[in-house]
Amino acid sequence: MTDRSNDQPDPRGAIKDPDEWVTGEEPPTAAQESYLSTLAREADAEVPEGLTKAEASKRIDELQAETGRGR
C-alpha cells in the first residue's frame, strides 16, 4: 500500500494573487461589496469608491486582519 498523502497539491498553492486575476480589473462582486461593508463597519474604516475586484479582495484581507475575522 502506498501513502499518497504527499501526492496532493498544497491547497494554499491554488490561491492566486489578486494582481494576477484575469478578472481583477472588473468591478467587485456583490458579495465582495457586502462583506467589505460589514468588515469596514466592524473596523470603523472606510471603503474607497471605485475599487476593482482585485483591490476589493486585498482590502478584505486587510480588514479581516484588523477585525480578527480571517483567522
CHARMM-style PDB file with segment names, atoms N, HN, CA, C and O in Angstrom:
ATOM      1  N   MET     1       0.850  -1.177   0.000  1.00  0.00      PROA
ATOM      2  CA  MET     1       0.000   0.000   0.000  1.00  0.00      PROA
ATOM      3  C   MET     1       0.895   1.240   0.000  1.00  0.00      PROA
ATOM      4  O   MET     1       1.867   1.312   0.752  1.00  0.00      PROA
ATOM      5  N   THR     2       0.565   2.196  -0.834  1.00  0.00      PROA
ATOM      6  HN  THR     2      -0.224   2.137  -1.445  1.00  0.00      PROA
ATOM      7  CA  THR     2       1.357   3.406  -0.973  1.00  0.00      PROA
ATOM      8  C   THR     2       0.670   4.566  -0.283  1.00  0.00      PROA
ATOM      9  O   THR     2      -0.539   4.756  -0.415  1.00  0.00      PROA
ATOM     10  N   ASP     3       1.451   5.341   0.456  1.00  0.00      PROA
ATOM     11  HN  ASP     3       2.433   5.186   0.563  1.00  0.00      PROA
ATOM     12  CA  ASP     3       0.920   6.543   1.091  1.00  0.00      PROA
ATOM     13  C   ASP     3       0.887   7.652   0.055  1.00  0.00      PROA
ATOM     14  O   ASP     3       1.933   8.118  -0.396  1.00  0.00      PROA
ATOM     15  N   ARG     4      -0.306   8.074  -0.320  1.00  0.00      PROA
ATOM     16  HN  ARG     4      -1.156   7.695   0.046  1.00  0.00      PROA
ATOM     17  CA  ARG     4      -0.447   9.105  -1.352  1.00  0.00      PROA
ATOM     18  C   ARG     4      -0.683  10.496  -0.752  1.00  0.00      PROA
ATOM     19  O   ARG     4      -0.939  11.450  -1.487  1.00  0.00      PROA
ATOM     20  N   SER     5      -0.599  10.613   0.561  1.00  0.00      PROA
ATOM     21  HN  SER     5      -0.391   9.837   1.158  1.00  0.00      PROA
ATOM     22  CA  SER     5      -0.895  11.906   1.174  1.00  0.00      PROA
ATOM     23  C   SER     5       0.066  12.990   0.695  1.00  0.00      PROA
ATOM     24  O   SER     5      -0.292  14.167   0.691  1.00  0.00      PROA
ATOM     25  N   ASN     6       1.272  12.618   0.293  1.00  0.00      PROA
ATOM     26  HN  ASN     6       1.563  11.662   0.295  1.00  0.00      PROA
ATOM     27  CA  ASN     6       2.230  13.604  -0.196  1.00  0.00      PROA
ATOM     28  C   ASN     6       2.028  13.925  -1.670  1.00  0.00      PROA
ATOM     29  O   ASN     6       2.661  14.844  -2.188  1.00  0.00      PROA
ATOM     30  N   ASP     7       1.164  13.190  -2.352  1.00  0.00      PROA
ATOM     31  HN  ASP     7       0.649  12.443  -1.931  1.00  0.00      PROA
ATOM     32  CA  ASP     7       0.926  13.416  -3.774  1.00  0.00      PROA
ATOM     33  C   ASP     7      -0.060  14.548  -4.031  1.00  0.00      PROA
ATOM     34  O   ASP     7      -0.176  15.021  -5.162  1.00  0.00      PROA
ATOM     35  N   GLN     8      -0.762  14.982  -3.007  1.00  0.00      PROA
ATOM     36  HN  GLN     8      -0.667  14.598  -2.089  1.00  0.00      PROA
ATOM     37  CA  GLN     8      -1.786  16.005  -3.180  1.00  0.00      PROA
ATOM     38  C   GLN     8      -1.138  17.386  -3.202  1.00  0.00      PROA
ATOM     39  O   GLN     8      -0.238  17.666  -2.411  1.00  0.00      PROA
ATOM     40  N   PRO     9      -1.598  18.252  -4.112  1.00  0.00      PROA
ATOM     41  CA  PRO     9      -1.062  19.611  -4.131  1.00  0.00      PROA
ATOM     42  C   PRO     9      -1.486  20.375  -2.883  1.00  0.00      PROA
ATOM     43  O   PRO     9      -2.549  20.118  -2.318  1.00  0.00      PROA
ATOM     44  N   ASP    10      -0.671  21.287  -2.471  1.00  0.00      PROA
ATOM     45  HN  ASP    10       0.192  21.496  -2.930  1.00  0.00      PROA
ATOM     46  CA  ASP    10      -0.978  22.134  -1.332  1.00  0.00      PROA
ATOM     47  C   ASP    10      -2.138  23.039  -1.721  1.00  0.00      PROA
ATOM     48  O   ASP    10      -2.007  23.818  -2.665  1.00  0.00      PROA
ATOM     49  N   PRO    11      -3.280  22.964  -1.021  1.00  0.00      PROA
ATOM     50  CA  PRO    11      -4.427  23.784  -1.408  1.00  0.00      PROA
ATOM     51  C   PRO    11      -4.125  25.278  -1.343  1.00  0.00      PROA
ATOM     52  O   PRO    11      -4.754  26.061  -2.055  1.00  0.00      PROA
ATOM     53  N   ARG    12      -3.188  25.680  -0.514  1.00  0.00      PROA
ATOM     54  HN  ARG    12      -2.677  25.043   0.064  1.00  0.00      PROA
ATOM     55  CA  ARG    12      -2.839  27.099  -0.459  1.00  0.00      PROA
ATOM     56  C   ARG    12      -2.170  27.547  -1.747  1.00  0.00      PROA
ATOM     57  O   ARG    12      -2.197  28.734  -2.072  1.00  0.00      PROA
ATOM     58  N   GLY    13      -1.570  26.622  -2.488  1.00  0.00      PROA
ATOM     59  HN  GLY    13      -1.547  25.658  -2.224  1.00  0.00      PROA
ATOM     60  CA  GLY    13      -0.936  26.957  -3.750  1.00  0.00      PROA
ATOM     61  C   GLY    13      -1.943  27.313  -4.830  1.00  0.00      PROA
ATOM     62  O   GLY    13      -1.587  27.914  -5.843  1.00  0.00      PROA
ATOM     63  N   ALA    14      -3.188  26.947  -4.620  1.00  0.00      PROA
ATOM     64  HN  ALA    14      -3.478  26.458  -3.797  1.00  0.00      PROA
ATOM     65  CA  ALA    14      -4.238  27.223  -5.602  1.00  0.00      PROA
ATOM     66  C   ALA    14      -4.757  28.653  -5.480  1.00  0.00      PROA
ATOM     67  O   ALA    14      -5.494  29.119  -6.349  1.00  0.00      PROA
ATOM     68  N   ILE    15      -4.386  29.340  -4.426  1.00  0.00      PROA
ATOM     69  HN  ILE    15      -3.787  28.961  -3.720  1.00  0.00      PROA
ATOM     70  CA  ILE    15      -4.843  30.708  -4.234  1.00  0.00      PROA
ATOM     71  C   ILE    15      -3.947  31.637  -5.043  1.00  0.00      PROA
ATOM     72  O   ILE    15      -2.742  31.732  -4.812  1.00  0.00      PROA
ATOM     73  N   LYS    16      -4.561  32.305  -5.977  1.00  0.00      PROA
ATOM     74  HN  LYS    16      -5.540  32.227  -6.165  1.00  0.00      PROA
ATOM     75  CA  LYS    16      -3.825  33.172  -6.883  1.00  0.00      PROA
ATOM     76  C   LYS    16      -3.808  34.604  -6.353  1.00  0.00      PROA
ATOM     77  O   LYS    16      -4.803  35.083  -5.809  1.00  0.00      PROA
ATOM     78  N   ASP    17      -2.701  35.267  -6.512  1.00  0.00      PROA
ATOM     79  HN  ASP    17      -1.893  34.878  -6.954  1.00  0.00      PROA
ATOM     80  CA  ASP    17      -2.568  36.663  -6.132  1.00  0.00      PROA
ATOM     81  C   ASP    17      -3.593  37.485  -6.918  1.00  0.00      PROA
ATOM     82  O   ASP    17      -3.679  37.354  -8.139  1.00  0.00      PROA
ATOM     83  N   PRO    18      -4.366  38.324  -6.238  1.00  0.00      PROA
ATOM     84  CA  PRO    18      -5.371  39.124  -6.954  1.00  0.00      PROA
ATOM     85  C   PRO    18      -4.791  39.942  -8.106  1.00  0.00      PROA
ATOM     86  O   PRO    18      -5.490  40.219  -9.081  1.00  0.00      PROA
ATOM     87  N   ASP    19      -3.528  40.329  -8.005  1.00  0.00      PROA
ATOM     88  HN  ASP    19      -2.960  40.104  -7.213  1.00  0.00      PROA
ATOM     89  CA  ASP    19      -2.903  41.083  -9.092  1.00  0.00      PROA
ATOM     90  C   ASP    19      -2.775  40.258 -10.365  1.00  0.00      PROA
ATOM     91  O   ASP    19      -2.582  40.812 -11.448  1.00  0.00      PROA
ATOM     92  N   GLU    20      -2.883  38.941 -10.243  1.00  0.00      PROA
ATOM     93  HN  GLU    20      -3.040  38.492  -9.364  1.00  0.00      PROA
ATOM     94  CA  GLU    20      -2.754  38.052 -11.393  1.00  0.00      PROA
ATOM     95  C   GLU    20      -4.105  37.579 -11.925  1.00  0.00      PROA
ATOM     96  O   GLU    20      -4.154  36.828 -12.900  1.00  0.00      PROA
ATOM     97  N   TRP    21      -5.193  38.004 -11.305  1.00  0.00      PROA
ATOM     98  HN  TRP    21      -5.154  38.613 -10.513  1.00  0.00      PROA
ATOM     99  CA  TRP    21      -6.513  37.591 -11.747  1.00  0.00      PROA
ATOM    100  C   TRP    21      -6.812  38.153 -13.131  1.00  0.00      PROA
ATOM    101  O   TRP    21      -6.538  39.323 -13.400  1.00  0.00      PROA
ATOM    102  N   VAL    22      -7.361  37.341 -13.993  1.00  0.00      PROA
ATOM    103  HN  VAL    22      -7.583  36.391 -13.775  1.00  0.00      PROA
ATOM    104  CA  VAL    22      -7.784  37.795 -15.314  1.00  0.00      PROA
ATOM    105  C   VAL    22      -8.923  38.800 -15.183  1.00  0.00      PROA
ATOM    106  O   VAL    22      -9.020  39.741 -15.971  1.00  0.00      PROA
ATOM    107  N   THR    23      -9.772  38.603 -14.202  1.00  0.00      PROA
ATOM    108  HN  THR    23      -9.693  37.839 -13.562  1.00  0.00      PROA
ATOM    109  CA  THR    23     -10.930  39.479 -13.998  1.00  0.00      PROA
ATOM    110  C   THR    23     -10.672  40.537 -12.925  1.00  0.00      PROA
ATOM    111  O   THR    23     -11.614  41.181 -12.462  1.00  0.00      PROA
ATOM    112  N   GLY    24      -9.435  40.723 -12.527  1.00  0.00      PROA
ATOM    113  HN  GLY    24      -8.670  40.199 -12.903  1.00  0.00      PROA
ATOM    114  CA  GLY    24      -9.097  41.624 -11.425  1.00  0.00      PROA
ATOM    115  C   GLY    24      -9.478  43.068 -11.636  1.00  0.00      PROA
ATOM    116  O   GLY    24      -9.703  43.791 -10.665  1.00  0.00      PROA
ATOM    117  N   GLU    25      -9.557  43.509 -12.876  1.00  0.00      PROA
ATOM    118  HN  GLU    25      -9.375  42.921 -13.664  1.00  0.00      PROA
ATOM    119  CA  GLU    25      -9.896  44.905 -13.160  1.00  0.00      PROA
ATOM    120  C   GLU    25     -11.399  45.150 -13.237  1.00  0.00      PROA
ATOM    121  O   GLU    25     -11.837  46.291 -13.388  1.00  0.00      PROA
ATOM    122  N   GLU    26     -12.179  44.097 -13.134  1.00  0.00      PROA
ATOM    123  HN  GLU    26     -11.824  43.171 -13.011  1.00  0.00      PROA
ATOM    124  CA  GLU    26     -13.639  44.236 -13.147  1.00  0.00      PROA
ATOM    125  C   GLU    26     -14.118  44.822 -11.821  1.00  0.00      PROA
ATOM    126  O   GLU    26     -13.387  44.806 -10.831  1.00  0.00      PROA
ATOM    127  N   PRO    27     -15.329  45.332 -11.803  1.00  0.00      PROA
ATOM    128  CA  PRO    27     -15.888  45.829 -10.531  1.00  0.00      PROA
ATOM    129  C   PRO    27     -16.038  44.686  -9.529  1.00  0.00      PROA
ATOM    130  O   PRO    27     -16.159  43.525  -9.920  1.00  0.00      PROA
ATOM    131  N   PRO    28     -16.029  45.016  -8.244  1.00  0.00      PROA
ATOM    132  CA  PRO    28     -16.197  43.977  -7.226  1.00  0.00      PROA
ATOM    133  C   PRO    28     -17.549  43.271  -7.372  1.00  0.00      PROA
ATOM    134  O   PRO    28     -18.509  43.833  -7.898  1.00  0.00      PROA
ATOM    135  N   THR    29     -17.594  42.047  -6.900  1.00  0.00      PROA
ATOM    136  HN  THR    29     -16.813  41.590  -6.473  1.00  0.00      PROA
ATOM    137  CA  THR    29     -18.850  41.311  -6.907  1.00  0.00      PROA
ATOM    138  C   THR    29     -19.751  41.870  -5.804  1.00  0.00      PROA
ATOM    139  O   THR    29     -19.287  42.572  -4.905  1.00  0.00      PROA
ATOM    140  N   ALA    30     -21.015  41.558  -5.884  1.00  0.00      PROA
ATOM    141  HN  ALA    30     -21.392  40.988  -6.615  1.00  0.00      PROA
ATOM    142  CA  ALA    30     -21.958  41.992  -4.845  1.00  0.00      PROA
ATOM    143  C   ALA    30     -21.558  41.414  -3.488  1.00  0.00      PROA
ATOM    144  O   ALA    30     -21.684  42.079  -2.460  1.00  0.00      PROA
ATOM    145  N   ALA    31     -21.078  40.178  -3.496  1.00  0.00      PROA
ATOM    146  HN  ALA    31     -20.976  39.638  -4.332  1.00  0.00      PROA
ATOM    147  CA  ALA    31     -20.652  39.546  -2.238  1.00  0.00      PROA
ATOM    148  C   ALA    31     -19.449  40.278  -1.647  1.00  0.00      PROA
ATOM    149  O   ALA    31     -19.384  40.493  -0.437  1.00  0.00      PROA
ATOM    150  N   GLN    32     -18.502  40.659  -2.498  1.00  0.00      PROA
ATOM    151  HN  GLN    32     -18.555  40.484  -3.481  1.00  0.00      PROA
ATOM    152  CA  GLN    32     -17.345  41.412  -2.008  1.00  0.00      PROA
ATOM    153  C   GLN    32     -17.786  42.746  -1.410  1.00  0.00      PROA
ATOM    154  O   GLN    32     -17.340  43.123  -0.327  1.00  0.00      PROA
ATOM    155  N   GLU    33     -18.653  43.450  -2.111  1.00  0.00      PROA
ATOM    156  HN  GLU    33     -19.015  43.143  -2.991  1.00  0.00      PROA
ATOM    157  CA  GLU    33     -19.115  44.750  -1.622  1.00  0.00      PROA
ATOM    158  C   GLU    33     -19.839  44.620  -0.284  1.00  0.00      PROA
ATOM    159  O   GLU    33     -19.645  45.439   0.614  1.00  0.00      PROA
ATOM    160  N   SER    34     -20.658  43.606  -0.159  1.00  0.00      PROA
ATOM    161  HN  SER    34     -20.815  42.941  -0.889  1.00  0.00      PROA
ATOM    162  CA  SER    34     -21.395  43.397   1.082  1.00  0.00      PROA
ATOM    163  C   SER    34     -20.445  43.063   2.232  1.00  0.00      PROA
ATOM    164  O   SER    34     -20.565  43.624   3.322  1.00  0.00      PROA
ATOM    165  N   TYR    35     -19.509  42.158   1.992  1.00  0.00      PROA
ATOM    166  HN  TYR    35     -19.412  41.703   1.107  1.00  0.00      PROA
ATOM    167  CA  TYR    35     -18.571  41.754   3.038  1.00  0.00      PROA
ATOM    168  C   TYR    35     -17.647  42.911   3.406  1.00  0.00      PROA
ATOM    169  O   TYR    35     -17.335  43.109   4.580  1.00  0.00      PROA
ATOM    170  N   LEU    36     -17.210  43.674   2.406  1.00  0.00      PROA
ATOM    171  HN  LEU    36     -17.464  43.513   1.452  1.00  0.00      PROA
ATOM    172  CA  LEU    36     -16.380  44.851   2.676  1.00  0.00      PROA
ATOM    173  C   LEU    36     -17.118  45.831   3.576  1.00  0.00      PROA
ATOM    174  O   LEU    36     -16.541  46.383   4.512  1.00  0.00      PROA
ATOM    175  N   SER    37     -18.374  46.039   3.292  1.00  0.00      PROA
ATOM    176  HN  SER    37     -18.843  45.590   2.531  1.00  0.00      PROA
ATOM    177  CA  SER    37     -19.178  46.948   4.099  1.00  0.00      PROA
ATOM    178  C   SER    37     -19.260  46.467   5.546  1.00  0.00      PROA
ATOM    179  O   SER    37     -19.120  47.256   6.480  1.00  0.00      PROA
ATOM    180  N   THR    38     -19.486  45.186   5.719  1.00  0.00      PROA
ATOM    181  HN  THR    38     -19.600  44.545   4.960  1.00  0.00      PROA
ATOM    182  CA  THR    38     -19.566  44.603   7.062  1.00  0.00      PROA
ATOM    183  C   THR    38     -18.242  44.755   7.798  1.00  0.00      PROA
ATOM    184  O   THR    38     -18.209  45.193   8.948  1.00  0.00      PROA
ATOM    185  N   LEU    39     -17.147  44.391   7.127  1.00  0.00      PROA
ATOM    186  HN  LEU    39     -17.173  44.035   6.193  1.00  0.00      PROA
ATOM    187  CA  LEU    39     -15.833  44.480   7.759  1.00  0.00      PROA
ATOM    188  C   LEU    39     -15.465  45.925   8.083  1.00  0.00      PROA
ATOM    189  O   LEU    39     -14.931  46.206   9.155  1.00  0.00      PROA
ATOM    190  N   ALA    40     -15.750  46.836   7.162  1.00  0.00      PROA
ATOM    191  HN  ALA    40     -16.184  46.607   6.291  1.00  0.00      PROA
ATOM    192  CA  ALA    40     -15.430  48.244   7.383  1.00  0.00      PROA
ATOM    193  C   ALA    40     -16.190  48.789   8.588  1.00  0.00      PROA
ATOM    194  O   ALA    40     -15.642  49.542   9.392  1.00  0.00      PROA
ATOM    195  N   ARG    41     -17.441  48.405   8.702  1.00  0.00      PROA
ATOM    196  HN  ARG    41     -17.887  47.793   8.048  1.00  0.00      PROA
ATOM    197  CA  ARG    41     -18.250  48.841   9.844  1.00  0.00      PROA
ATOM    198  C   ARG    41     -17.629  48.331  11.148  1.00  0.00      PROA
ATOM    199  O   ARG    41     -17.528  49.076  12.123  1.00  0.00      PROA
ATOM    200  N   GLU    42     -17.217  47.065  11.164  1.00  0.00      PROA
ATOM    201  HN  GLU    42     -17.300  46.459  10.373  1.00  0.00      PROA
ATOM    202  CA  GLU    42     -16.620  46.484  12.364  1.00  0.00      PROA
ATOM    203  C   GLU    42     -15.266  47.110  12.702  1.00  0.00      PROA
ATOM    204  O   GLU    42     -14.916  47.238  13.875  1.00  0.00      PROA
ATOM    205  N   ALA    43     -14.508  47.498  11.678  1.00  0.00      PROA
ATOM    206  HN  ALA    43     -14.793  47.394  10.725  1.00  0.00      PROA
ATOM    207  CA  ALA    43     -13.172  48.059  11.882  1.00  0.00      PROA
ATOM    208  C   ALA    43     -13.204  49.583  11.987  1.00  0.00      PROA
ATOM    209  O   ALA    43     -12.163  50.221  12.144  1.00  0.00      PROA
ATOM    210  N   ASP    44     -14.407  50.164  11.900  1.00  0.00      PROA
ATOM    211  HN  ASP    44     -15.253  49.645  11.773  1.00  0.00      PROA
ATOM    212  CA  ASP    44     -14.554  51.618  11.884  1.00  0.00      PROA
ATOM    213  C   ASP    44     -13.641  52.219  10.810  1.00  0.00      PROA
ATOM    214  O   ASP    44     -12.883  53.156  11.059  1.00  0.00      PROA
ATOM    215  N   ALA    45     -13.744  51.647   9.616  1.00  0.00      PROA
ATOM    216  HN  ALA    45     -14.360  50.885   9.414  1.00  0.00      PROA
ATOM    217  CA  ALA    45     -12.924  52.063   8.477  1.00  0.00      PROA
ATOM    218  C   ALA    45     -13.838  52.428   7.314  1.00  0.00      PROA
ATOM    219  O   ALA    45     -15.031  52.123   7.313  1.00  0.00      PROA
ATOM    220  N   GLU    46     -13.250  53.081   6.339  1.00  0.00      PROA
ATOM    221  HN  GLU    46     -12.281  53.328   6.340  1.00  0.00      PROA
ATOM    222  CA  GLU    46     -13.995  53.431   5.143  1.00  0.00      PROA
ATOM    223  C   GLU    46     -13.530  52.569   3.985  1.00  0.00      PROA
ATOM    224  O   GLU    46     -12.383  52.124   3.943  1.00  0.00      PROA
ATOM    225  N   VAL    47     -14.435  52.342   3.047  1.00  0.00      PROA
ATOM    226  HN  VAL    47     -15.366  52.704   3.080  1.00  0.00      PROA
ATOM    227  CA  VAL    47     -14.106  51.606   1.830  1.00  0.00      PROA
ATOM    228  C   VAL    47     -14.085  52.614   0.697  1.00  0.00      PROA
ATOM    229  O   VAL    47     -15.095  53.265   0.430  1.00  0.00      PROA
ATOM    230  N   PRO    48     -12.939  52.754   0.020  1.00  0.00      PROA
ATOM    231  CA  PRO    48     -12.865  53.717  -1.081  1.00  0.00      PROA
ATOM    232  C   PRO    48     -13.821  53.350  -2.211  1.00  0.00      PROA
ATOM    233  O   PRO    48     -14.097  52.177  -2.458  1.00  0.00      PROA
ATOM    234  N   GLU    49     -14.311  54.365  -2.879  1.00  0.00      PROA
ATOM    235  HN  GLU    49     -14.087  55.318  -2.678  1.00  0.00      PROA
ATOM    236  CA  GLU    49     -15.171  54.167  -4.042  1.00  0.00      PROA
ATOM    237  C   GLU    49     -14.326  53.700  -5.227  1.00  0.00      PROA
ATOM    238  O   GLU    49     -13.137  54.006  -5.313  1.00  0.00      PROA
ATOM    239  N   GLY    50     -14.949  52.963  -6.128  1.00  0.00      PROA
ATOM    240  HN  GLY    50     -15.915  52.714  -6.057  1.00  0.00      PROA
ATOM    241  CA  GLY    50     -14.307  52.609  -7.390  1.00  0.00      PROA
ATOM    242  C   GLY    50     -13.256  51.519  -7.313  1.00  0.00      PROA
ATOM    243  O   GLY    50     -12.393  51.436  -8.187  1.00  0.00      PROA
ATOM    244  N   LEU    51     -13.308  50.685  -6.291  1.00  0.00      PROA
ATOM    245  HN  LEU    51     -14.009  50.752  -5.581  1.00  0.00      PROA
ATOM    246  CA  LEU    51     -12.352  49.584  -6.201  1.00  0.00      PROA
ATOM    247  C   LEU    51     -12.586  48.579  -7.322  1.00  0.00      PROA
ATOM    248  O   LEU    51     -13.710  48.402  -7.791  1.00  0.00      PROA
ATOM    249  N   THR    52     -11.517  47.930  -7.741  1.00  0.00      PROA
ATOM    250  HN  THR    52     -10.604  48.074  -7.360  1.00  0.00      PROA
ATOM    251  CA  THR    52     -11.643  46.809  -8.663  1.00  0.00      PROA
ATOM    252  C   THR    52     -11.860  45.543  -7.847  1.00  0.00      PROA
ATOM    253  O   THR    52     -11.758  45.558  -6.621  1.00  0.00      PROA
ATOM    254  N   LYS    53     -12.154  44.467  -8.524  1.00  0.00      PROA
ATOM    255  HN  LYS    53     -12.237  44.454  -9.521  1.00  0.00      PROA
ATOM    256  CA  LYS    53     -12.337  43.179  -7.859  1.00  0.00      PROA
ATOM    257  C   LYS    53     -11.067  42.786  -7.091  1.00  0.00      PROA
ATOM    258  O   LYS    53     -11.146  42.310  -5.959  1.00  0.00      PROA
ATOM    259  N   ALA    54      -9.912  42.985  -7.703  1.00  0.00      PROA
ATOM    260  HN  ALA    54      -9.848  43.372  -8.623  1.00  0.00      PROA
ATOM    261  CA  ALA    54      -8.644  42.635  -7.058  1.00  0.00      PROA
ATOM    262  C   ALA    54      -8.382  43.539  -5.852  1.00  0.00      PROA
ATOM    263  O   ALA    54      -7.946  43.062  -4.804  1.00  0.00      PROA
ATOM    264  N   GLU    55      -8.643  44.831  -5.993  1.00  0.00      PROA
ATOM    265  HN  GLU    55      -8.997  45.218  -6.844  1.00  0.00      PROA
ATOM    266  CA  GLU    55      -8.433  45.754  -4.883  1.00  0.00      PROA
ATOM    267  C   GLU    55      -9.383  45.441  -3.726  1.00  0.00      PROA
ATOM    268  O   GLU    55      -8.998  45.530  -2.560  1.00  0.00      PROA
ATOM    269  N   ALA    56     -10.600  45.081  -4.046  1.00  0.00      PROA
ATOM    270  HN  ALA    56     -10.913  45.009  -4.993  1.00  0.00      PROA
ATOM    271  CA  ALA    56     -11.573  44.709  -3.009  1.00  0.00      PROA
ATOM    272  C   ALA    56     -11.089  43.485  -2.253  1.00  0.00      PROA
ATOM    273  O   ALA    56     -11.215  43.420  -1.030  1.00  0.00      PROA
ATOM    274  N   SER    57     -10.541  42.524  -2.960  1.00  0.00      PROA
ATOM    275  HN  SER    57     -10.438  42.577  -3.953  1.00  0.00      PROA
ATOM    276  CA  SER    57     -10.030  41.323  -2.314  1.00  0.00      PROA
ATOM    277  C   SER    57      -8.899  41.655  -1.340  1.00  0.00      PROA
ATOM    278  O   SER    57      -8.846  41.128  -0.229  1.00  0.00      PROA
ATOM    279  N   LYS    58      -8.009  42.523  -1.769  1.00  0.00      PROA
ATOM    280  HN  LYS    58      -8.052  42.951  -2.672  1.00  0.00      PROA
ATOM    281  CA  LYS    58      -6.896  42.930  -0.892  1.00  0.00      PROA
ATOM    282  C   LYS    58      -7.409  43.682   0.323  1.00  0.00      PROA
ATOM    283  O   LYS    58      -6.918  43.478   1.434  1.00  0.00      PROA
ATOM    284  N   ARG    59      -8.390  44.551   0.123  1.00  0.00      PROA
ATOM    285  HN  ARG    59      -8.789  44.717  -0.779  1.00  0.00      PROA
ATOM    286  CA  ARG    59      -8.946  45.312   1.247  1.00  0.00      PROA
ATOM    287  C   ARG    59      -9.673  44.382   2.211  1.00  0.00      PROA
ATOM    288  O   ARG    59      -9.618  44.583   3.424  1.00  0.00      PROA
ATOM    289  N   ILE    60     -10.342  43.382   1.693  1.00  0.00      PROA
ATOM    290  HN  ILE    60     -10.387  43.218   0.707  1.00  0.00      PROA
ATOM    291  CA  ILE    60     -10.984  42.382   2.545  1.00  0.00      PROA
ATOM    292  C   ILE    60      -9.929  41.700   3.412  1.00  0.00      PROA
ATOM    293  O   ILE    60     -10.127  41.543   4.617  1.00  0.00      PROA
ATOM    294  N   ASP    61      -8.823  41.301   2.818  1.00  0.00      PROA
ATOM    295  HN  ASP    61      -8.662  41.429   1.840  1.00  0.00      PROA
ATOM    296  CA  ASP    61      -7.744  40.669   3.586  1.00  0.00      PROA
ATOM    297  C   ASP    61      -7.252  41.590   4.699  1.00  0.00      PROA
ATOM    298  O   ASP    61      -7.054  41.151   5.832  1.00  0.00      PROA
ATOM    299  N   GLU    62      -7.055  42.868   4.375  1.00  0.00      PROA
ATOM    300  HN  GLU    62      -7.216  43.225   3.455  1.00  0.00      PROA
ATOM    301  CA  GLU    62      -6.578  43.835   5.367  1.00  0.00      PROA
ATOM    302  C   GLU    62      -7.571  43.982   6.517  1.00  0.00      PROA
ATOM    303  O   GLU    62      -7.194  43.966   7.689  1.00  0.00      PROA
ATOM    304  N   LEU    63      -8.844  44.126   6.158  1.00  0.00      PROA
ATOM    305  HN  LEU    63      -9.150  44.140   5.206  1.00  0.00      PROA
ATOM    306  CA  LEU    63      -9.864  44.323   7.188  1.00  0.00      PROA
ATOM    307  C   LEU    63     -10.095  43.059   8.002  1.00  0.00      PROA
ATOM    308  O   LEU    63     -10.412  43.139   9.189  1.00  0.00      PROA
ATOM    309  N   GLN    64      -9.943  41.899   7.385  1.00  0.00      PROA
ATOM    310  HN  GLN    64      -9.686  41.834   6.420  1.00  0.00      PROA
ATOM    311  CA  GLN    64     -10.046  40.658   8.154  1.00  0.00      PROA
ATOM    312  C   GLN    64      -8.950  40.605   9.214  1.00  0.00      PROA
ATOM    313  O   GLN    64      -9.192  40.187  10.346  1.00  0.00      PROA
ATOM    314  N   ALA    65      -7.759  41.027   8.846  1.00  0.00      PROA
ATOM    315  HN  ALA    65      -7.562  41.367   7.926  1.00  0.00      PROA
ATOM    316  CA  ALA    65      -6.656  41.034   9.804  1.00  0.00      PROA
ATOM    317  C   ALA    65      -6.955  42.009  10.939  1.00  0.00      PROA
ATOM    318  O   ALA    65      -6.683  41.712  12.103  1.00  0.00      PROA
ATOM    319  N   GLU    66      -7.508  43.161  10.607  1.00  0.00      PROA
ATOM    320  HN  GLU    66      -7.728  43.403   9.662  1.00  0.00      PROA
ATOM    321  CA  GLU    66      -7.831  44.165  11.626  1.00  0.00      PROA
ATOM    322  C   GLU    66      -8.933  43.684  12.579  1.00  0.00      PROA
ATOM    323  O   GLU    66      -8.869  43.928  13.783  1.00  0.00      PROA
ATOM    324  N   THR    67      -9.922  43.013  12.040  1.00  0.00      PROA
ATOM    325  HN  THR    67      -9.973  42.814  11.061  1.00  0.00      PROA
ATOM    326  CA  THR    67     -11.075  42.601  12.849  1.00  0.00      PROA
ATOM    327  C   THR    67     -10.903  41.209  13.456  1.00  0.00      PROA
ATOM    328  O   THR    67     -11.664  40.826  14.344  1.00  0.00      PROA
ATOM    329  N   GLY    68      -9.922  40.459  12.993  1.00  0.00      PROA
ATOM    330  HN  GLY    68      -9.303  40.770  12.271  1.00  0.00      PROA
ATOM    331  CA  GLY    68      -9.731  39.101  13.500  1.00  0.00      PROA
ATOM    332  C   GLY    68     -10.644  38.080  12.834  1.00  0.00      PROA
ATOM    333  O   GLY    68     -10.703  36.932  13.274  1.00  0.00      PROA
ATOM    334  N   ARG    69     -11.348  38.470  11.794  1.00  0.00      PROA
ATOM    335  HN  ARG    69     -11.300  39.402  11.436  1.00  0.00      PROA
ATOM    336  CA  ARG    69     -12.268  37.552  11.129  1.00  0.00      PROA
ATOM    337  C   ARG    69     -11.570  36.547  10.224  1.00  0.00      PROA
ATOM    338  O   ARG    69     -12.135  35.489   9.945  1.00  0.00      PROA
ATOM    339  N   GLY    70     -10.390  36.833   9.769  1.00  0.00      PROA
ATOM    340  HN  GLY    70      -9.931  37.692   9.996  1.00  0.00      PROA
ATOM    341  CA  GLY    70      -9.740  35.981   8.782  1.00  0.00      PROA
ATOM    342  C   GLY    70      -8.918  34.847   9.356  1.00  0.00      PROA
ATOM    343  O   GLY    70      -8.151  34.213   8.631  1.00  0.00      PROA
ATOM    344  N   ARG    71      -9.057  34.585  10.614  1.00  0.00      PROA
ATOM    345  HN  ARG    71      -9.680  35.100  11.203  1.00  0.00      PROA
ATOM    346  CA  ARG    71      -8.223  33.556  11.253  1.00  0.00      PROA
ATOM    347  C   ARG    71      -8.661  32.171  10.911  1.00  0.00      PROA
ATOM    348  OT1 ARG    71      -8.059  31.201  11.372  1.00  0.00      PROA
TER     349      ARG     71
END
